[in-house]
Amino acid sequence: MASAFIDHAAYLAAQPEAVQPLLREILARVQAQLPDARPCISYQMPAFRAGPGQGRVFFYVAAFKSHIGVYPPVADDAVLVAELAPWRNEKGNLAFPLNQPVPLDLIDRVALALHAQYTSASPKGAP
């Protein structure tokens, strides 16, 4: 399926103005922490690829009517998984309500954990 968005900028431009700064901040922070990660669009969401050949997508973020979603679930860091409990849904994905402060430092840690989780030599992989 062809993506409706060609890059992160196109995705951001299509979002409500009120949420654009928050999305821009999240994307910039991921890129600053993981400068070798390559921005892309996957599943119609801003995402980042890393690893050999930059082929593995390890971090997705998307805006919804009432929350910011971060995917896929963190699985390899039990301490972080426990800290994320207030924002985890039944599948383990994260939903940060827009009517509450978004814990950007925690999202930073999620990005780092997902990078380690999905770029390791293990057979696990992001979609």
N, CA, C and O atoms as a Tinker XYZ file with bonds, in Angstrom:
   508  protein
     1  N      0.839000   -1.172000    0.000000    73     2
     2  CA     0.000000    0.000000    0.000000    64     1     3
     3  C      0.891000    1.245000    0.000000    63     2     4     5
     4  O      1.815000    1.344000    0.808000    81     3
     5  N      0.631000    2.155000   -0.863000    73     3     6
     6  CA     1.412000    3.384000   -0.944000    64     5     7
     7  C      1.041000    4.298000    0.222000    63     6     8     9
     8  O     -0.117000    4.365000    0.633000    81     7
     9  N      2.024000    4.983000    0.733000    73     7    10
    10  CA     1.817000    5.878000    1.857000    64     9    11
    11  C      1.217000    7.196000    1.380000    63    10    12    13
    12  O      1.610000    7.730000    0.343000    81    11
    13  N      0.270000    7.710000    2.143000    73    11    14
    14  CA    -0.307000    9.012000    1.831000    64    13    15
    15  C      0.658000   10.131000    2.213000    63    14    16    17
    16  O      0.548000   11.255000    1.722000    81    15
    17  N      1.603000    9.811000    3.095000    73    15    18
    18  CA     2.577000   10.797000    3.546000    64    17    19
    19  C      3.943000   10.400000    3.013000    63    18    20    21
    20  O      4.337000    9.238000    3.108000    81    19
    21  N      4.665000   11.363000    2.453000    73    19    22
    22  CA     5.973000   11.040000    1.888000    64    21    23
    23  C      7.095000   11.162000    2.914000    63    22    24    25
    24  O      8.167000   10.584000    2.734000    81    23
    25  N      6.852000   11.913000    3.994000    73    23    26
    26  CA     7.873000   12.094000    5.018000    64    25    27
    27  C      7.242000   12.640000    6.290000    63    26    28    29
    28  O      6.038000   12.889000    6.348000    81    27
    29  N      8.074000   12.821000    7.300000    73    27    30
    30  CA     7.577000   13.329000    8.583000    64    29    31
    31  C      6.929000   14.702000    8.424000    63    30    32    33
    32  O      5.895000   14.971000    9.035000    81    31
    33  N      7.516000   15.560000    7.619000    73    31    34
    34  CA     6.969000   16.912000    7.436000    64    33    35
    35  C      5.551000   16.859000    6.877000    63    34    36    37
    36  O      4.686000   17.621000    7.308000    81    35
    37  N      5.313000   15.978000    5.934000    73    35    38
    38  CA     3.975000   15.855000    5.349000    64    37    39
    39  C      2.974000   15.358000    6.396000    63    38    40    41
    40  O      1.839000   15.832000    6.451000    81    39
    41  N      3.397000   14.415000    7.214000    73    39    42
    42  CA     2.520000   13.929000    8.282000    64    41    43
    43  C      2.195000   15.065000    9.244000    63    42    44    45
    44  O      1.032000   15.290000    9.579000    81    43
    45  N      3.222000   15.776000    9.684000    73    43    46
    46  CA     3.009000   16.880000   10.626000    64    45    47
    47  C      2.058000   17.926000   10.062000    63    46    48    49
    48  O      1.177000   18.415000   10.770000    81    47
    49  N      2.230000   18.266000    8.809000    73    47    50
    50  CA     1.392000   19.290000    8.181000    64    49    51
    51  C     -0.079000   18.872000    8.144000    63    50    52    53
    52  O     -0.960000   19.731000    8.117000    81    51
    53  N     -0.349000   17.597000    8.143000    73    51    54
    54  CA    -1.722000   17.099000    8.077000    64    53    55
    55  C     -2.391000   17.012000    9.449000    63    54    56    57
    56  O     -3.582000   16.714000    9.536000    81    55
    57  N     -1.649000   17.267000   10.508000    73    55    58
    58  CA    -2.184000   17.160000   11.868000    64    57    59
    59  C     -2.718000   18.509000   12.347000    63    58    60    61
    60  O     -2.322000   19.553000   11.828000    81    59
    61  N     -3.612000   18.492000   13.332000    73    59    62
    62  CA    -4.103000   19.758000   13.887000    64    61    63
    63  C     -2.933000   20.604000   14.405000    63    62    64    65
    64  O     -1.969000   20.079000   14.961000    81    63
    65  N     -3.038000   21.895000   14.213000    73    63    66
    66  CA    -1.957000   22.803000   14.619000    64    65    67
    67  C     -1.587000   22.650000   16.094000    63    66    68    69
    68  O     -0.418000   22.789000   16.456000    81    67
    69  N     -2.562000   22.369000   16.935000    73    67    70
    70  CA    -2.297000   22.279000   18.367000    64    69    71
    71  C     -1.362000   21.122000   18.725000    63    70    72    73
    72  O     -0.638000   21.212000   19.717000    81    71
    73  N     -1.359000   20.048000   17.951000    73    71    74
    74  CA    -0.544000   18.877000   18.282000    64    73    75
    75  C      0.796000   18.869000   17.526000    63    74    76    77
    76  O      1.699000   18.113000   17.884000    81    75
    77  N      0.927000   19.684000   16.512000    73    75    78
    78  CA     2.157000   19.692000   15.711000    64    77    79
    79  C      3.414000   19.956000   16.528000    63    78    80    81
    80  O      4.399000   19.243000   16.339000    81    79
    81  N      3.437000   20.940000   17.425000    73    79    82
    82  CA     4.675000   21.172000   18.192000    64    81    83
    83  C      5.090000   19.966000   19.038000    63    82    84    85
    84  O      6.279000   19.667000   19.149000    81    83
    85  N      4.129000   19.284000   19.627000    73    83    86
    86  CA     4.441000   18.116000   20.445000    64    85    87
    87  C      5.012000   16.992000   19.579000    63    86    88    89
    88  O      6.019000   16.386000   19.944000    81    87
    89  N      4.393000   16.714000   18.457000    73    87    90
    90  CA     4.919000   15.691000   17.549000    64    89    91
    91  C      6.313000   16.062000   17.061000    63    90    92    93
    92  O      7.207000   15.217000   17.020000    81    91
    93  N      6.492000   17.313000   16.694000    73    91    94
    94  CA     7.791000   17.784000   16.212000    64    93    95
    95  C      8.856000   17.591000   17.296000    63    94    96    97
    96  O      9.976000   17.175000   17.001000    81    95
    97  N      8.508000   17.890000   18.536000    73    95    98
    98  CA     9.438000   17.726000   19.658000    64    97    99
    99  C      9.802000   16.255000   19.852000    63    98   100   101
   100  O     10.976000   15.927000   20.025000    81    99
   101  N      8.821000   15.379000   19.825000    73    99   102
   102  CA     9.093000   13.942000   19.992000    64   101   103
   103  C     10.015000   13.452000   18.887000    63   102   104   105
   104  O     10.999000   12.767000   19.165000    81   103
   105  N      9.717000   13.786000   17.650000    73   103   106
   106  CA    10.538000   13.336000   16.517000    64   105   107
   107  C     11.958000   13.896000   16.611000    63   106   108   109
   108  O     12.927000   13.187000   16.338000    81   107
   109  N     12.077000   15.147000   16.991000    73   107   110
   110  CA    13.402000   15.766000   17.106000    64   109   111
   111  C     14.214000   15.112000   18.218000    63   110   112   113
   112  O     15.423000   14.926000   18.077000    81   111
   113  N     13.569000   14.770000   19.301000    73   111   114
   114  CA    14.276000   14.152000   20.419000    64   113   115
   115  C     14.765000   12.752000   20.057000    63   114   116   117
   116  O     15.875000   12.366000   20.422000    81   115
   117  N     13.940000   11.996000   19.343000    73   115   118
   118  CA    14.378000   10.661000   18.903000    64   117   119
   119  C     15.583000   10.809000   17.985000    63   118   120   121
   120  O     16.579000   10.102000   18.141000    81   119
   121  N     15.493000   11.725000   17.034000    73   119   122
   122  CA    16.599000   11.926000   16.085000    64   121   123
   123  C     17.862000   12.398000   16.790000    63   122   124   125
   124  O     18.963000   11.995000   16.414000    81   123
   125  N     17.722000   13.249000   17.812000    73   123   126
   126  CA    18.891000   13.735000   18.546000    64   125   127
   127  C     19.565000   12.612000   19.344000    63   126   128   129
   128  O     20.792000   12.555000   19.431000    81   127
   129  N     18.767000   11.734000   19.916000    73   127   130
   130  CA    19.321000   10.619000   20.695000    64   129   131
   131  C     19.930000    9.537000   19.827000    63   130   132   133
   132  O     20.897000    8.881000   20.213000    81   131
   133  N     19.354000    9.360000   18.653000    73   131   134
   134  CA    19.765000    8.277000   17.760000    64   133   135
   135  C     20.029000    8.856000   16.367000    63   134   136   137
   136  O     19.269000    8.605000   15.432000    81   135
   137  N     21.104000    9.628000   16.234000    73   135   138
   138  CA    21.350000   10.355000   14.984000    64   137   139
   139  C     21.549000    9.467000   13.763000    63   138   140   141
   140  O     21.416000    9.940000   12.634000    81   139
   141  N     21.864000    8.190000   13.963000    73   139   142
   142  CA    22.021000    7.296000   12.822000    64   141   143
   143  C     20.703000    6.683000   12.364000    63   142   144   145
   144  O     20.651000    6.029000   11.322000    81   143
   145  N     19.642000    6.889000   13.135000    73   143   146
   146  CA    18.334000    6.371000   12.745000    64   145   147
   147  C     17.804000    7.180000   11.566000    63   146   148   149
   148  O     18.003000    8.393000   11.491000    81   147
   149  N     17.139000    6.504000   10.662000    73   147   150
   150  CA    16.635000    7.154000    9.455000    64   149   151
   151  C     15.126000    7.371000    9.575000    63   150   152   153
   152  O     14.381000    6.411000    9.772000    81   151
   153  N     14.668000    8.617000    9.460000    73   151   154
   154  CA    13.229000    8.879000    9.489000    64   153   155
   155  C     12.547000    8.241000    8.283000    63   154   156   157
   156  O     13.105000    8.200000    7.186000    81   155
   157  N     11.341000    7.747000    8.504000    73   155   158
   158  CA    10.558000    7.168000    7.419000    64   157   159
   159  C      9.078000    7.257000    7.793000    63   158   160   161
   160  O      8.724000    7.683000    8.892000    81   159
   161  N      8.242000    6.854000    6.872000    73   159   162
   162  CA     6.817000    6.686000    7.133000    64   161   163
   163  C      6.530000    5.203000    6.991000    63   162   164   165
   164  O      6.907000    4.581000    5.998000    81   163
   165  N      5.866000    4.642000    7.983000    73   163   166
   166  CA     5.494000    3.235000    7.942000    64   165   167
   167  C      4.110000    3.117000    8.581000    63   166   168   169
   168  O      3.850000    3.720000    9.622000    81   167
   169  N      3.242000    2.354000    7.967000    73   167   170
   170  CA     1.864000    2.233000    8.446000    64   169   171
   171  C      1.213000    3.613000    8.592000    63   170   172   173
   172  O      0.428000    3.835000    9.514000    81   171
   173  N      1.531000    4.518000    7.702000    73   171   174
   174  CA     0.964000    5.874000    7.687000    64   173   175
   175  C      1.360000    6.708000    8.900000    63   174   176   177
   176  O      0.690000    7.691000    9.216000    81   175
   177  N      2.440000    6.329000    9.586000    73   175   178
   178  CA     2.900000    7.045000   10.775000    64   177   179
   179  C      4.359000    7.421000   10.629000    63   178   180   181
   180  O      5.111000    6.723000    9.948000    81   179
   181  N      4.778000    8.514000   11.258000    73   179   182
   182  CA     6.207000    8.804000   11.330000    64   181   183
   183  C      6.893000    7.674000   12.098000    63   182   184   185
   184  O      6.388000    7.192000   13.111000    81   183
   185  N      8.042000    7.271000   11.595000    73   183   186
   186  CA     8.766000    6.166000   12.204000    64   185   187
   187  C     10.260000    6.382000   12.001000    63   186   188   189
   188  O     10.681000    7.311000   11.312000    81   187
   189  N     11.048000    5.513000   12.610000    73   187   190
   190  CA    12.499000    5.539000   12.442000    64   189   191
   191  C     12.982000    4.129000   12.180000    63   190   192   193
   192  O     12.494000    3.168000   12.775000    81   191
   193  N     13.963000    4.017000   11.268000    73   191   194
   194  CA    14.615000    2.755000   10.936000    64   193   195
   195  C     16.043000    2.794000   11.443000    63   194   196   197
   196  O     16.662000    3.855000   11.518000    81   195
   197  N     16.557000    1.627000   11.788000    73   195   198
   198  CA    17.955000    1.536000   12.194000    64   197   199
   199  C     18.414000    0.104000   12.039000    63   198   200   201
   200  O     17.625000   -0.804000   11.775000    81   199
   201  N     19.699000   -0.071000   12.207000    73   199   202
   202  CA    20.272000   -1.402000   12.121000    64   201   203
   203  C     20.933000   -1.628000   10.778000    63   202   204   205
   204  O     21.023000   -0.717000    9.955000    81   203
   205  N     21.389000   -2.839000   10.566000    73   203   206
   206  CA    22.071000   -3.154000    9.308000    64   205   207
   207  C     21.199000   -2.818000    8.105000    63   206   208   209
   208  O     20.066000   -3.286000    7.990000    81   207
   209  N     21.739000   -2.009000    7.224000    73   207   210
   210  CA    20.990000   -1.605000    6.041000    64   209   211
   211  C     19.831000   -0.664000    6.333000    63   210   212   213
   212  O     19.027000   -0.371000    5.448000    81   211
   213  N     19.742000   -0.189000    7.569000    73   211   214
   214  CA    18.648000    0.693000    7.997000    64   213   215
   215  C     17.286000    0.081000    7.663000    63   214   216   217
   216  O     16.355000    0.797000    7.296000    81   215
   217  N     17.173000   -1.225000    7.790000    73   215   218
   218  CA    15.967000   -1.897000    7.371000    64   217   219
   219  C     14.918000   -2.152000    8.432000    63   218   220   221
   220  O     13.775000   -2.447000    8.083000    81   219
   221  N     15.245000   -2.054000    9.702000    73   219   222
   222  CA    14.285000   -2.370000   10.746000    64   221   223
   223  C     13.637000   -1.126000   11.325000    63   222   224   225
   224  O     14.327000   -0.225000   11.801000    81   223
   225  N     12.323000   -1.075000   11.285000    73   223   226
   226  CA    11.598000    0.037000   11.900000    64   225   227
   227  C     11.473000   -0.288000   13.386000    63   226   228   229
   228  O     11.033000   -1.373000   13.764000    81   227
   229  N     11.869000    0.673000   14.219000    73   227   230
   230  CA    11.880000    0.399000   15.657000    64   229   231
   231  C     11.032000    1.355000   16.476000    63   230   232   233
   232  O     10.795000    1.092000   17.655000    81   231
   233  N     10.563000    2.459000   15.896000    73   231   234
   234  CA     9.816000    3.454000   16.671000    64   233   235
   235  C      8.785000    4.095000   15.770000    63   234   236   237
   236  O      9.106000    4.568000   14.680000    81   235
   237  N      7.543000    4.111000   16.227000    73   235   238
   238  CA     6.447000    4.766000   15.519000    64   237   239
   239  C      5.786000    5.743000   16.484000    63   238   240   241
   240  O      5.736000    5.499000   17.690000    81   239
   241  N      5.284000    6.839000   15.949000    73   239   242
   242  CA     4.509000    7.774000   16.752000    64   241   243
   243  C      3.365000    8.295000   15.877000    63   242   244   245
   244  O      3.531000    8.474000   14.671000    81   243
   245  N      2.210000    8.534000   16.490000    73   243   246
   246  CA     1.065000    9.021000   15.728000    64   245   247
   247  C      0.165000    9.862000   16.618000    63   246   248   249
   248  O      0.087000    9.662000   17.830000    81   247
   249  N     -0.509000   10.804000   15.984000    73   247   250
   250  CA    -1.454000   11.661000   16.691000    64   249   251
   251  C     -2.870000   11.139000   16.469000    63   250   252   253
   252  O     -3.246000   10.757000   15.361000    81   251
   253  N     -3.628000   11.133000   17.531000    73   251   254
   254  CA    -5.031000   10.760000   17.477000    64   253   255
   255  C     -5.836000   11.883000   18.117000    63   254   256   257
   256  O     -5.264000   12.843000   18.633000    81   255
   257  N     -7.137000   11.768000   18.086000    73   255   258
   258  CA    -7.998000   12.840000   18.577000    64   257   259
   259  C     -7.687000   13.238000   20.022000    63   258   260   261
   260  O     -7.684000   14.422000   20.360000    81   259
   261  N     -7.427000   12.241000   20.869000    73   259   262
   262  CA    -7.225000   12.565000   22.280000    64   261   263
   263  C     -5.899000   12.092000   22.860000    63   262   264   265
   264  O     -5.662000   12.241000   24.059000    81   263
   265  N     -5.028000   11.520000   22.020000    73   263   266
   266  CA    -3.754000   11.047000   22.552000    64   265   267
   267  C     -2.678000   10.968000   21.472000    63   266   268   269
   268  O     -2.951000   11.053000   20.275000    81   267
   269  N     -1.441000   10.803000   21.949000    73   267   270
   270  CA    -0.295000   10.494000   21.094000    64   269   271
   271  C      0.019000    9.026000   21.336000    63   270   272   273
   272  O      0.178000    8.600000   22.480000    81   271
   273  N      0.110000    8.259000   20.266000    73   271   274
   274  CA     0.437000    6.849000   20.391000    64   273   275
   275  C      1.894000    6.600000   20.059000    63   274   276   277
   276  O      2.441000    7.213000   19.143000    81   275
   277  N      2.523000    5.703000   20.800000    73   275   278
   278  CA     3.906000    5.294000   20.552000    64   277   279
   279  C      3.910000    3.768000   20.463000    63   278   280   281
   280  O      3.330000    3.080000   21.302000    81   279
   281  N      4.579000    3.256000   19.424000    73   279   282
   282  CA     4.579000    1.823000   19.117000    64   281   283
   283  C      5.977000    1.398000   18.705000    63   282   284   285
   284  O      6.803000    2.252000   18.383000    81   283
   285  N      6.259000    0.140000   18.707000    73   283   286
   286  CA     5.603000   -1.009000   19.309000    64   285   287
   287  C      5.870000   -1.052000   20.809000    63   286   288   289
   288  O      6.562000   -0.181000   21.336000    81   287
   289  N      5.335000   -2.042000   21.498000    73   287   290
   290  CA     5.560000   -2.127000   22.947000    64   289   291
   291  C      7.019000   -2.406000   23.299000    63   290   292   293
   292  O      7.717000   -3.129000   22.589000    81   291
   293  N      7.455000   -1.829000   24.384000    73   291   294
   294  CA     8.762000   -2.171000   24.956000    64   293   295
   295  C      8.591000   -3.521000   25.645000    63   294   296   297
   296  O      7.628000   -3.729000   26.383000    81   295
   297  N      9.525000   -4.434000   25.402000    73   295   298
   298  CA     9.411000   -5.758000   26.003000    64   297   299
   299  C     10.658000   -6.176000   26.777000    63   298   300   301
   300  O     10.566000   -6.985000   27.700000    81   299
   301  N     11.810000   -5.642000   26.417000    73   299   302
   302  CA    13.062000   -6.148000   26.970000    64   301   303
   303  C     13.587000   -5.408000   28.195000    63   302   304   305
   304  O     14.665000   -5.741000   28.687000    81   303
   305  N     12.872000   -4.432000   28.694000    73   303   306
   306  CA    13.319000   -3.652000   29.847000    64   305   307
   307  C     12.199000   -3.652000   30.883000    63   306   308   309
   308  O     11.299000   -2.813000   30.832000    81   307
   309  N     12.257000   -4.595000   31.824000    73   307   310
   310  CA    11.179000   -4.786000   32.798000    64   309   311
   311  C     10.933000   -3.540000   33.645000    63   310   312   313
   312  O      9.787000   -3.225000   33.965000    81   311
   313  N     11.987000   -2.839000   34.006000    73   311   314
   314  CA    11.829000   -1.630000   34.821000    64   313   315
   315  C     11.067000   -0.572000   34.030000    63   314   316   317
   316  O     10.146000    0.051000   34.558000    81   315
   317  N     11.440000   -0.366000   32.772000    73   315   318
   318  CA    10.753000    0.616000   31.945000    64   317   319
   319  C      9.317000    0.184000   31.676000    63   318   320   321
   320  O      8.410000    1.016000   31.719000    81   319
   321  N      9.095000   -1.080000   31.404000    73   319   322
   322  CA     7.735000   -1.583000   31.176000    64   321   323
   323  C      6.852000   -1.250000   32.379000    63   322   324   325
   324  O      5.710000   -0.824000   32.208000    81   323
   325  N      7.368000   -1.442000   33.584000    73   323   326
   326  CA     6.596000   -1.134000   34.792000    64   325   327
   327  C      6.298000    0.367000   34.887000    63   326   328   329
   328  O      5.194000    0.755000   35.267000    81   327
   329  N      7.263000    1.197000   34.550000    73   327   330
   330  CA     7.051000    2.650000   34.591000    64   329   331
   331  C      6.010000    3.099000   33.579000    63   330   332   333
   332  O      5.316000    4.094000   33.793000    81   331
   333  N      5.902000    2.369000   32.483000    73   331   334
   334  CA     4.973000    2.730000   31.409000    64   333   335
   335  C      3.543000    2.278000   31.670000    63   334   336   337
   336  O      2.645000    2.611000   30.896000    81   335
   337  N      3.314000    1.534000   32.736000    73   335   338
   338  CA     1.994000    0.956000   33.016000    64   337   339
   339  C      0.836000    1.947000   32.908000    63   338   340   341
   340  O     -0.205000    1.575000   32.366000    81   339
   341  N      0.955000    3.185000   33.390000    73   339   342
   342  CA    -0.193000    4.097000   33.301000    64   341   343
   343  C     -0.607000    4.442000   31.861000    63   342   344   345
   344  O     -1.727000    4.902000   31.638000    81   343
   345  N      0.269000    4.229000   30.901000    73   343   346
   346  CA    -0.022000    4.629000   29.522000    64   345   347
   347  C     -0.170000    3.444000   28.577000    63   346   348   349
   348  O     -0.450000    3.634000   27.394000    81   347
   349  N      0.012000    2.231000   29.074000    73   347   350
   350  CA    -0.047000    1.029000   28.225000    64   349   351
   351  C     -1.494000    0.602000   27.999000    63   350   352   353
   352  O     -2.319000    0.636000   28.912000    81   351
   353  N     -1.788000    0.191000   26.744000    73   351   354
   354  CA    -3.099000   -0.393000   26.488000    64   353   355
   355  C     -2.990000   -1.908000   26.579000    63   354   356   357
   356  O     -1.944000   -2.431000   26.964000    81   355
   357  N     -4.039000   -2.608000   26.235000    73   355   358
   358  CA    -4.051000   -4.065000   26.388000    64   357   359
   359  C     -2.997000   -4.777000   25.552000    63   358   360   361
   360  O     -2.598000   -5.890000   25.895000    81   359
   361  N     -2.534000   -4.165000   24.460000    73   359   362
   362  CA    -1.480000   -4.764000   23.637000    64   361   363
   363  C     -0.087000   -4.295000   24.046000    63   362   364   365
   364  O      0.912000   -4.775000   23.511000    81   363
   365  N     -0.019000   -3.365000   24.984000    73   363   366
   366  CA     1.269000   -2.852000   25.433000    64   365   367
   367  C      1.701000   -1.584000   24.744000    63   366   368   369
   368  O      2.722000   -0.996000   25.102000    81   367
   369  N      0.927000   -1.148000   23.745000    73   367   370
   370  CA     1.251000    0.111000   23.076000    64   369   371
   371  C      0.950000    1.269000   24.018000    63   370   372   373
   372  O      0.180000    1.125000   24.968000    81   371
   373  N      1.555000    2.403000   23.750000    73   371   374
   374  CA     1.442000    3.548000   24.651000    64   373   375
   375  C      0.500000    4.602000   24.113000    63   374   376   377
   376  O      0.521000    4.912000   22.922000    81   375
   377  N     -0.327000    5.152000   24.984000    73   375   378
   378  CA    -1.239000    6.239000   24.631000    64   377   379
   379  C     -1.081000    7.339000   25.678000    63   378   380   381
   380  O     -1.432000    7.165000   26.845000    81   379
   381  N     -0.545000    8.473000   25.230000    73   379   382
   382  CA    -0.321000    9.609000   26.117000    64   381   383
   383  C     -1.432000   10.629000   25.874000    63   382   384   385
   384  O     -1.463000   11.260000   24.817000    81   383
   385  N     -2.348000   10.804000   26.838000    73   383   386
   386  CA    -3.465000   11.726000   26.650000    64   385   387
   387  C     -2.985000   13.160000   26.390000    63   386   388   389
   388  O     -2.045000   13.647000   27.017000    81   387
   389  N     -3.655000   13.805000   25.457000    73   387   390
   390  CA    -3.283000   15.179000   25.117000    64   389   391
   391  C     -3.734000   16.183000   26.172000    63   390   392   393
   392  O     -3.269000   17.323000   26.175000    81   391
   393  N     -4.626000   15.781000   27.059000    73   391   394
   394  CA    -5.083000   16.705000   28.102000    64   393   395
   395  C     -4.238000   16.615000   29.372000    63   394   396   397
   396  O     -4.604000   17.167000   30.410000    81   395
   397  N     -3.097000   15.912000   29.281000    73   395   398
   398  CA    -2.156000   15.786000   30.397000    64   397   399
   399  C     -0.751000   16.073000   29.877000    63   398   400   401
   400  O     -0.498000   15.944000   28.679000    81   399
   401  N      0.157000   16.456000   30.756000    73   399   402
   402  CA     1.542000   16.643000   30.302000    64   401   403
   403  C      2.101000   15.328000   29.749000    63   402   404   405
   404  O      1.948000   14.272000   30.364000    81   403
   405  N      2.740000   15.402000   28.599000    73   403   406
   406  CA     3.329000   14.214000   27.987000    64   405   407
   407  C      4.746000   14.054000   28.525000    63   406   408   409
   408  O      5.548000   14.983000   28.431000    81   407
   409  N      5.066000   12.890000   29.088000    73   407   410
   410  CA     6.386000   12.670000   29.694000    64   409   411
   411  C      7.462000   12.445000   28.625000    63   410   412   413
   412  O      7.799000   11.308000   28.296000    81   411
   413  N      7.988000   13.536000   28.097000    73   411   414
   414  CA     8.956000   13.448000   26.995000    64   413   415
   415  C     10.207000   12.678000   27.387000    63   414   416   417
   416  O     10.746000   11.929000   26.573000    81   415
   417  N     10.679000   12.845000   28.616000    73   415   418
   418  CA    11.872000   12.098000   29.045000    64   417   419
   419  C     11.613000   10.595000   29.029000    63   418   420   421
   420  O     12.502000    9.806000   28.709000    81   419
   421  N     10.408000   10.215000   29.370000    73   419   422
   422  CA    10.050000    8.799000   29.338000    64   421   423
   423  C      9.985000    8.298000   27.890000    63   422   424   425
   424  O     10.423000    7.184000   27.601000    81   423
   425  N      9.451000    9.102000   26.995000    73   423   426
   426  CA     9.413000    8.726000   25.572000    64   425   427
   427  C     10.833000    8.605000   25.027000    63   426   428   429
   428  O     11.104000    7.747000   24.187000    81   427
   429  N     11.735000    9.454000   25.497000    73   427   430
   430  CA    13.155000    9.323000   25.110000    64   429   431
   431  C     13.672000    7.940000   25.476000    63   430   432   433
   432  O     14.330000    7.278000   24.673000    81   431
   433  N     13.367000    7.512000   26.694000    73   431   434
   434  CA    13.821000    6.205000   27.155000    64   433   435
   435  C     13.170000    5.077000   26.358000    63   434   436   437
   436  O     13.803000    4.054000   26.097000    81   435
   437  N     11.921000    5.260000   25.975000    73   435   438
   438  CA    11.233000    4.276000   25.147000    64   437   439
   439  C     11.944000    4.137000   23.806000    63   438   440   441
   440  O     12.180000    3.024000   23.337000    81   439
   441  N     12.285000    5.263000   23.190000    73   439   442
   442  CA    12.976000    5.222000   21.893000    64   441   443
   443  C     14.302000    4.472000   22.009000    63   442   444   445
   444  O     14.624000    3.641000   21.159000    81   443
   445  N     15.054000    4.759000   23.039000    73   443   446
   446  CA    16.336000    4.070000   23.233000    64   445   447
   447  C     16.132000    2.569000   23.473000    63   446   448   449
   448  O     16.869000    1.741000   22.937000    81   447
   449  N     15.131000    2.233000   24.278000    73   447   450
   450  CA    14.864000    0.819000   24.566000    64   449   451
   451  C     14.393000    0.091000   23.308000    63   450   452   453
   452  O     14.817000   -1.036000   23.051000    81   451
   453  N     13.527000    0.719000   22.529000    73   451   454
   454  CA    13.055000    0.083000   21.296000    64   453   455
   455  C     14.183000   -0.067000   20.282000    63   454   456   457
   456  O     14.260000   -1.070000   19.572000    81   455
   457  N     15.056000    0.932000   20.217000    73   455   458
   458  CA    16.203000    0.827000   19.327000    64   457   459
   459  C     17.033000   -0.395000   19.694000    63   458   460   461
   460  O     17.396000   -1.184000   18.821000    81   459
   461  N     17.334000   -0.558000   20.975000    73   459   462
   462  CA    18.114000   -1.709000   21.421000    64   461   463
   463  C     17.360000   -3.012000   21.164000    63   462   464   465
   464  O     17.950000   -4.006000   20.740000    81   463
   465  N     16.079000   -3.000000   21.418000    73   463   466
   466  CA    15.252000   -4.193000   21.274000    64   465   467
   467  C     15.165000   -4.655000   19.819000    63   466   468   469
   468  O     15.241000   -5.853000   19.545000    81   467
   469  N     15.007000   -3.722000   18.895000    73   467   470
   470  CA    14.749000   -4.081000   17.495000    64   469   471
   471  C     15.970000   -4.032000   16.596000    63   470   472   473
   472  O     15.873000   -4.388000   15.421000    81   471
   473  N     17.092000   -3.614000   17.096000    73   471   474
   474  CA    18.290000   -3.629000   16.253000    64   473   475
   475  C     19.314000   -4.623000   16.760000    63   474   476   477
   476  O     20.425000   -4.701000   16.236000    81   475
   477  N     18.944000   -5.383000   17.777000    73   475   478
   478  CA    19.843000   -6.428000   18.261000    64   477   479
   479  C     19.826000   -7.582000   17.272000    63   478   480   481
   480  O     19.068000   -7.573000   16.302000    81   479
   481  N     20.657000   -8.562000   17.523000    73   479   482
   482  CA    20.745000   -9.725000   16.632000    64   481   483
   483  C     19.633000  -10.731000   16.904000    63   482   484   485
   484  O     19.583000  -11.773000   16.251000    81   483
   485  N     18.748000  -10.450000   17.843000    73   483   486
   486  CA    17.694000  -11.404000   18.170000    64   485   487
   487  C     16.708000  -11.532000   17.005000    63   486   488   489
   488  O     16.651000  -10.640000   16.158000    81   487
   489  N     15.939000  -12.607000   16.942000    73   487   490
   490  CA    14.998000  -12.795000   15.854000    64   489   491
   491  C     13.771000  -11.908000   15.942000    63   490   492   493
   492  O     12.978000  -11.863000   15.000000    81   491
   493  N     13.594000  -11.198000   17.054000    73   491   494
   494  CA    12.454000  -10.296000   17.176000    64   493   495
   495  C     12.624000   -9.173000   16.157000    63   494   496   497
   496  O     13.746000   -8.816000   15.798000    81   495
   497  N     11.513000   -8.624000   15.697000    73   495   498
   498  CA    11.624000   -7.501000   14.790000    64   497   499
   499  C     10.350000   -6.721000   14.721000    63   498   500   501
   500  O      9.264000   -7.272000   14.898000    81   499
   501  N     10.469000   -5.450000   14.466000    73   499   502
   502  CA     9.302000   -4.600000   14.291000    64   501   503
   503  C      8.711000   -4.865000   12.923000    63   502   504   505
   504  O      9.401000   -5.367000   12.036000    81   503
   505  N      7.472000   -4.542000   12.744000    73   503   506
   506  CA     6.862000   -4.740000   11.430000    64   505   507
   507  C      7.565000   -3.954000   10.352000    63   506   508
   508  O      7.171000   -4.014000    9.187000    81   507
